[in-house]
Amino acid sequence: MLKKPYTEISEEEGRSDELVAAEYWQNHLARNRSIFVDLMTGLLKSTITCIECGWISIKFDPMTSI
C-alpha cells in the first residue's frame, strides 16, 4: 500500500505568494503525482479577509482543467 505524506502549510505572515504557492504545489505533488497532474492541474489562489478583525487568509487550491 502506498502511504501518502501529510504536511501542514505554514500561515506565517509576510511570505511572498510565489513562495507559498510553491509550497502548496510541492505538497500537492507529494500526494498526487501523475501525467494528468503534470498536464492539466494548476493552482487557484483564494483570498479571504475577516470583516471583523481584518485577518487575511490566502490559500492555493489545486484545480484541474480539461
C-alpha positions in Angstrom: 0.0 0.0 0.0 1.3 3.5 -0.9 1.4 5.8 2.0 0.9 9.5 1.0 2.6 12.0 3.3 0.6 14.7 5.1 2.2 18.1 5.6 0.8 21.3 7.1 1.1 24.7 5.4 2.6 27.5 7.4 0.4 30.5 7.8 3.3 32.8 8.7 2.6 36.4 7.6 4.8 38.3 5.2 5.8 35.4 2.9 5.5 36.1 -0.9 2.8 34.5 -2.9 5.4 32.8 -5.1 6.9 31.0 -2.0 3.6 30.0 -0.6 2.3 28.7 -4.0 5.5 26.7 -4.5 5.0 25.1 -1.0 1.4 24.2 -1.8 2.4 22.8 -5.2 5.2 20.6 -3.7 2.8 19.3 -1.1 0.2 18.5 -3.8 2.7 16.7 -5.9 3.9 14.6 -3.0 0.4 13.1 -2.7 -0.8 13.3 -6.3 1.9 12.7 -8.9 0.8 11.7 -12.4 1.0 12.7 -16.0 -2.6 14.0 -15.7 -1.5 16.3 -12.8 1.6 17.4 -14.8 -0.5 18.4 -17.9 -3.9 19.6 -16.6 -3.6 20.7 -13.0 -2.7 24.2 -11.6 -3.3 26.3 -8.5 -6.2 28.6 -7.8 -5.5 31.4 -5.4 -8.2 32.5 -3.0 -8.0 35.4 -0.5 -10.4 35.7 2.4 -10.5 38.8 4.6 -12.3 38.8 8.0 -14.6 41.8 8.1 -14.4 42.0 11.9 -10.6 41.8 12.6 -9.1 42.3 9.1 -7.1 39.0 9.2 -6.3 37.8 5.7 -6.1 34.2 4.7 -4.5 33.2 1.4 -4.8 29.7 0.1 -3.8 27.9 -3.1 -6.0 25.0 -4.1 -5.4 22.6 -6.9 -7.7 22.8 -9.9 -8.0 20.7 -13.0 -8.7 22.0 -16.4 -9.9 19.6 -19.2 
